[in-house]
């Protein structure tokens, strides 16, 4: 405590004789997921048609980063 010098022998109004102050900074954390997709195609179909298609996945491949 800067008011009593941190000794704890003086009862000040800031730290109540403890010799230190407890304080924190209130943070608001907002997480955002940045999603990206890559369409590999060899047709003349627009990407919007491929992206919104429904059905079963015939082949899916993932690789380590």
KENU-581729 format. One record per atom (N, C-alpha, C): residue number from 1; residue in one letter; x, y, z. Coordinates in steps of 0.02 Angstrom, whole numbers, always signed. Atoms other than C-alpha are relative to their C-alpha. Layout:
<pts>
i  aa  X  Y  Z
NUM  A  X  Y  Z .
...
</pts>
This chain:
<pts>
i  aa  X  Y  Z
1  X  +42  -59  +0 .
1  X  +0  +0  +0 .
1  X  +45  +62  +0 .
2  X  -40  -62  +3 .
2  X  +71  +171  -46 .
2  X  -20  +49  +54 .
3  X  +22  -48  -51 .
3  X  -29  +259  +90 .
3  X  +33  -14  +68 .
4  X  -31  +16  -65 .
4  X  +43  +166  +242 .
4  X  +71  -26  -7 .
5  X  -68  +24  +11 .
5  X  +207  +110  +164 .
5  X  +6  -76  -2 .
6  X  -1  +73  +4 .
6  X  +159  -74  +163 .
6  X  +24  -34  +63 .
7  X  -24  +32  -61 .
7  X  +215  -105  +342 .
7  X  -54  -39  +36 .
8  X  +54  +34  -34 .
8  X  +45  -157  +405 .
8  X  -7  +21  +73 .
9  X  +3  -22  -70 .
9  X  +78  -69  +572 .
9  X  -48  +58  +8 .
10  X  +45  -57  -2 .
10  X  -28  +83  +529 .
10  X  -66  -22  -30 .
11  X  +66  +17  +25 .
11  X  -215  +60  +507 .
11  X  -23  +56  -46 .
12  X  +23  -51  +47 .
12  X  -250  +159  +350 .
12  X  -68  -21  -29 .
13  X  +67  +13  +27 .
13  X  -418  +172  +262 .
13  X  +2  -38  -66 .
14  X  -3  +33  +65 .
14  X  -355  +97  +100 .
14  X  +10  -75  +6 .
15  X  -14  +72  -5 .
15  X  -284  -72  +154 .
15  X  -21  -31  +66 .
16  X  +22  +23  -66 .
16  X  -355  -88  +332 .
16  X  +56  -36  +38 .
17  X  -55  +28  -37 .
17  X  -182  -128  +401 .
17  X  +31  -63  -29 .
18  X  -27  +61  +30 .
18  X  -147  -274  +285 .
18  X  +67  +12  -35 .
19  X  -64  -16  +33 .
19  X  -3  -184  +198 .
19  X  -2  -7  -75 .
20  X  +4  +5  +73 .
20  X  -64  -217  +21 .
20  X  -71  +15  -23 .
21  X  +65  -13  +30 .
21  X  -206  -174  -94 .
21  X  -17  -57  -48 .
22  X  +23  +50  +48 .
22  X  -308  -297  -193 .
22  X  -45  +36  -50 .
23  X  +40  -33  +52 .
23  X  -375  -235  -357 .
23  X  +4  -42  -63 .
24  X  +2  +37  +63 .
24  X  -416  -301  -529 .
24  X  -26  +46  -54 .
25  X  +26  -35  +59 .
25  X  -455  -239  -702 .
25  X  -56  -42  -29 .
26  X  +57  +35  +28 .
26  X  -626  -287  -767 .
26  X  +9  -3  -76 .
27  X  -9  +10  +72 .
27  X  -603  -360  -942 .
27  X  -62  -32  -29 .
28  X  +51  +33  +39 .
28  X  -731  -407  -1071 .
28  X  +35  -33  -60 .
29  X  -35  +37  +53 .
29  X  -663  -543  -1186 .
29  X  -53  -26  -48 .
30  X  +46  +24  +51 .
30  X  -750  -582  -1349 .
30  X  +41  -43  -49 .
31  X  -35  +46  +44 .
31  X  -693  -735  -1447 .
31  X  -35  -1  -68 .
32  X  +28  +2  +67 .
32  X  -717  -743  -1634 .
32  X  +32  -58  -38 .
33  X  -24  +53  +43 .
33  X  -701  -894  -1747 .
33  X  +1  +26  -71 .
34  X  -6  -20  +70 .
34  X  -637  -851  -1919 .
34  X  -1  -64  -42 .
35  X  +10  +61  +39 .
35  X  -702  -985  -2036 .
35  X  +16  +14  -73 .
36  X  -16  -6  +70 .
36  X  -641  -1014  -2211 .
36  X  -11  -67  -33 .
37  X  +8  +63  +37 .
37  X  -687  -1143  -2340 .
37  X  +32  +7  -69 .
38  X  -32  +2  +65 .
38  X  -602  -1194  -2499 .
38  X  -34  -54  -41 .
39  X  +36  +46  +43 .
39  X  -699  -1275  -2639 .
39  X  +46  -18  -58 .
40  X  -40  +24  +55 .
40  X  -597  -1381  -2757 .
40  X  -48  -32  -50 .
41  X  +46  +25  +51 .
41  X  -695  -1408  -2915 .
41  X  +31  +6  -69 .
42  X  -24  -2  +69 .
42  X  -662  -1443  -3097 .
42  X  -59  +6  -48 .
43  X  +59  -12  +42 .
43  X  -831  -1390  -3164 .
43  X  -11  +74  -6 .
44  X  +17  -71  +10 .
44  X  -906  -1228  -3222 .
44  X  -54  +23  +48 .
45  X  +51  -20  -48 .
45  X  -1029  -1226  -3076 .
45  X  +26  +56  +44 .
46  X  -20  -53  -46 .
46  X  -1026  -1068  -2970 .
46  X  +10  -27  +71 .
47  X  -14  +21  -69 .
47  X  -957  -1085  -2793 .
47  X  -62  +3  +44 .
48  X  +59  -6  -41 .
48  X  -1123  -1028  -2719 .
48  X  -45  -61  -6 .
49  X  +40  +61  +8 .
49  X  -1212  -1180  -2792 .
49  X  +32  -59  +36 .
50  X  -35  +54  -34 .
50  X  -1081  -1299  -2725 .
50  X  -6  +8  +76 .
51  X  +0  -14  -72 .
51  X  -1081  -1216  -2553 .
51  X  -68  -17  +32 .
52  X  +67  +10  -29 .
52  X  -1271  -1233  -2528 .
52  X  -31  -67  -17 .
53  X  +28  +65  +19 .
53  X  -1293  -1410  -2594 .
53  X  -12  -43  +62 .
54  X  +17  +45  -55 .
54  X  -1372  -1542  -2481 .
54  X  +9  -72  -24 .
55  X  -8  +70  +17 .
55  X  -1341  -1727  -2476 .
55  X  +50  -33  +46 .
56  X  -49  +37  -39 .
56  X  -1219  -1856  -2410 .
56  X  +70  +15  -25 .
57  X  -70  -11  +18 .
57  X  -1032  -1829  -2407 .
57  X  +28  -66  -25 .
58  X  -28  +61  +29 .
58  X  -951  -1956  -2522 .
58  X  +73  -9  +19 .
59  X  -71  +4  -17 .
59  X  -770  -1913  -2480 .
59  X  +19  +62  +39 .
60  X  -24  -56  -40 .
60  X  -692  -1803  -2346 .
60  X  +71  -15  +22 .
61  X  -70  +11  -17 .
61  X  -507  -1780  -2315 .
61  X  +25  +57  +44 .
62  X  -32  -50  -43 .
62  X  -415  -1690  -2175 .
62  X  +73  -17  +6 .
63  X  -72  +11  -8 .
63  X  -230  -1667  -2149 .
63  X  +24  +39  +61 .
64  X  -26  -37  -58 .
64  X  -126  -1614  -1999 .
64  X  +29  +67  -21 .
65  X  -27  -67  +15 .
65  X  -71  -1434  -1988 .
65  X  +74  +0  -1 .
</pts>
